[in-house]
Amino acid sequence: MQASLKTLKVINGETFEFRARIVEGEIRVDCRPQDHKYSPLCLVVDTSWRYNPLDLIKAVLDEHGQSFEGEVSFAFHRDYPDDLPPGVTVDYLGGELVLTERMFAQFVLEFAGFYLEAQQKLGVSDPKRHEELGQRVEQLRQACCP
């Protein structure tokens, strides 16, 4: 049985490395930009994923933000200064990144898909949780990326 798994995903022209490993009997997934630059997008998804991936997807579907450990948060907005399109603001220790909702949702989908793949390939899966997460991924896919 494999102990870890990694893959590259291209999202909006940027390449991210997703890595999965088993920690205390559970899958842990993290990500980083391939060029190793700082990415608040990776941080918010990675941080929230350690707690509950279903909550992250629900937050995206319901369009409300979340904060994690007081370090990373994201919030949806409709009217943003400087004529930026509606989207998502990701805040990490005072640094801010603004993304379109579609890009944020695509990133979450890639992350969720890799998590499900890692569960199968690494042999660590709770069937009920796996099915629920798969349903949420499909809901998000239909809502944002038909």
N, C-alpha and C positions, 0 to 999 in steps of 0.2 A: 504494500500500500504506500502511496506517495505521502510525504510529510508536508509538502508545500506545492504551490501552483502559482504561476505568474503569466500575465499576458499584457499586450499593448493594445490600447483602444484609442482611436482618433475621434475627438469630439470637437466640432467647430474648428477644425484645422490644427488643434493642439493634441500632441500625443501624450497619453498618460500611461503609466505602468501600474497595473493592479496586481497585488500580491495577496495570496491567501495562505494561512498556516493554521495548524491546530494548536490551540492554547487551552489547557485544562479541559480537554474534551469538546471544545467548541471551535467553530470556524471564526477566525479573525481576518478581516480583509482591510488592507490599507492601500493607499494610492499616492502617487507623486508624479509630477510632470516629468517626462523623459529627460528634459534638459536640466532637471534638478533645481529649477527655480522655485521660489516660494509660491504656493497656491492656496489662497483661502478656500477655494472651491473644494480641493481635496480635504482640507482640514474640517470643514463643516460636515461633509458627508462621512468622512472617516470617524470623526468624534461621535456623531449621532449613531452611526452604525454599531458602535461598541455597546450602545444601550438598547436600541430596538429598531431594526430596519423598518418594521411595519409603521412605527410612529413617524418616521421620516417621510415615507411614501404618503401616509395619510395627511401629513402637514402640507405636502406639495399638492395633493388633490384638493384639500380644503382651502388652500391658499392662505395659510397663516404661518407665522414664523415660529422658531424655537430657539432656545439658548441652551448651550451645553457647557456645564462647569464654569460658567461666567467668562469663558474664553472665546467661544465661537457662537455666533448667532446668525440667523438669516431671517429676512422679512420681505414680504411681497409689497410692492407699491404700485400705484396707478399713475400718480403724477410725481415726476422726479425733476428736480431743477436741471437747468442747462439743456432742456429739450431732449433728454434721454428717453428712450421708449419705456413703456411699462415693463417691469421686470422684478428682479430679486436683488436685494442688497445683502451681501455677505460681509459681516463684520468680524474681524479677528484682532483682538487686543488693540482696537482703535484704528486698524487699517481697514479700508473699505474697497470692495469690489462690486461692481454693478453688472448683472447679467440679464439677458432676456429670460423670460419664464421658460421658453422652449429649450434653451441651452441648459438651464438648470435641470429641467425635467429629463432631458436626454442624458445628462451626466448621471443622475440618480438611476435611470433605467440601466445604463451600462454597469453601474456599480451593483445594482440588484441582480442583474443577469449573471454577473461573474460570481456573486455570492452563491446563487443557486447552483451554478456549475461546479463551484468548489465543494459544496456539500456533497454532490454526487461523486465527484472524482476522488475526494479525500475520504469518502466513506463515513461522514459524520452528518447525520440528518435526523431531525424530528419530523416524521411524516406529516403530522397535523400542521406544524409551523411552516414546513416547506410548501404545503398546498396553499395555506393562507397567504404566504408571501408571493407565491406564483400568481394567485388571483389578483393581489394588489398590483403586482407588476403589470399584468394585463390591463387592469383598470387605468393605470397611469399611461400606458402605451396608447390606449384608445382615446384618452382625454387630451393628450398633447401631441402625439406623433403618429397619426393614422397613416 
